[in-house]
Amino acid sequence: AVRAMLLPRAASLLRLVRRVVVLVCLDDLPLPARRDFVGADGTLTLHMQTVGPAGASGRLFPDFVHGGWWHIGLHDFDEFARAIAASGAPEPVHRTAFWIGNLDMSPERAALHRLAARHPELLDVRPIQWEHARGNETEATGVRAATSAWVTLQRHAEWRYLIDMAGTGYSGRLKLLAYANRPLIVQQRPYWDWASSQ
């Protein structure tokens, strides 16, 4: 009965639409809630974003990592994921849990670094600073993306355990770390991306 009532209304609304504009927010943090609407000129405006609460995957849009992440040398997601999976086949070289990243992105990252200093037998935590210059080797390989301590995502599989820490918003690397075939420790966070929220 409800469906029979809604279908004629949807059909009448669609007759008002002359064009569709889809606005996708690709930021690390979600925008305030926006309502979809049909403007006076017949433009249907739909709002989508790449991040949201856990379980919101049906309302989210795939983030930039699926299309390429030049900082780390990712130009084809499937090819990059296969390379990570291939590197995760042998036994781990290091028996510790591993994380690498910019400590300035969240207080929890700095806290993990301090914890690792007290327990180096359990945790290998490496701070880096990003070097965002396009046109260098980074664009092709990801090798020079960080100024120091750079470890490619393919090499992450050398550690027995991997850690994913929240940054400013969602984690770009979480969906890639899953391919390393290693136990993954994931910090709880308010924002998840389309792939990781499932």
HELIX and SHEET records of a PDB file:
HELIX    1   1 VAL A    2  LEU A   14  1                                  13    
HELIX    2   2 SER A   57  ARG A   59  5                                   3    
HELIX    3   3 PHE A   64  HIS A   66  5                                   3    
HELIX    4   4 TRP A   70  ILE A   72  5                                   3    
HELIX    5   5 PHE A   77  SER A   87  1                                  11    
HELIX    6   6 LEU A  103  MET A  105  5                                   3    
HELIX    7   7 PRO A  107  ARG A  118  1                                  12    
HELIX    8   8 THR A  138  THR A  141  1                                   4    
HELIX    9   9 GLN A  154  GLU A  158  5                                   5    
HELIX   10  10 LEU A  174  LEU A  177  1                                   4    
HELIX   11  11 ALA A  178  ALA A  180  5                                   3    
SHEET    1   A 3 ARG A  19  CYS A  25  0                                        
SHEET    2   A 3 THR A  43  GLN A  49  1                                        
SHEET    3   A 3 PHE A  37  VAL A  38 -1                                        
SHEET    1   B 2 VAL A  51  GLY A  52  0                                        
SHEET    2   B 2 TRP A 192  ASP A 193 -1                                        
SHEET    1   C 4 LEU A 123  PRO A 127  0                                        
SHEET    2   C 4 HIS A  94  GLY A 101  1                                        
SHEET    3   C 4 TRP A 159  ASP A 164  1                                        
SHEET    4   C 4 LEU A 184  VAL A 186  1                                        
END                                                                             
